[in-house]
């Protein structure tokens, strides 16, 4: 059985660029304003939970893109 091939540089670059744009949207004013309210999640303000959650999700997605292997 052959080894899976890594993603081509162009595909990887396009996916990382899309993740960059997603990050720009996630950390833009309108979405941040949705979570800038009084309230807490386990004692942590909602805005902080959103920022760190979105940040962690972007890091995880970037790791998947960089480490992913093409299945075809």
Number of C-alpha atoms within 10 A of each C-alpha: 3 4 8 11 11 13 16 10 10 9 11 17 14 11 16 17 12 12 17 14 11 14 15 11 13 17 15 11 10 10 13 17 11 11 16 13 11 8 12 12 10 8 7 10 15 18 20 15 15 18 15 11 12 16 15 12 13 17 13 11 15 17 12 11 17 15 12 14 14 11 9 5
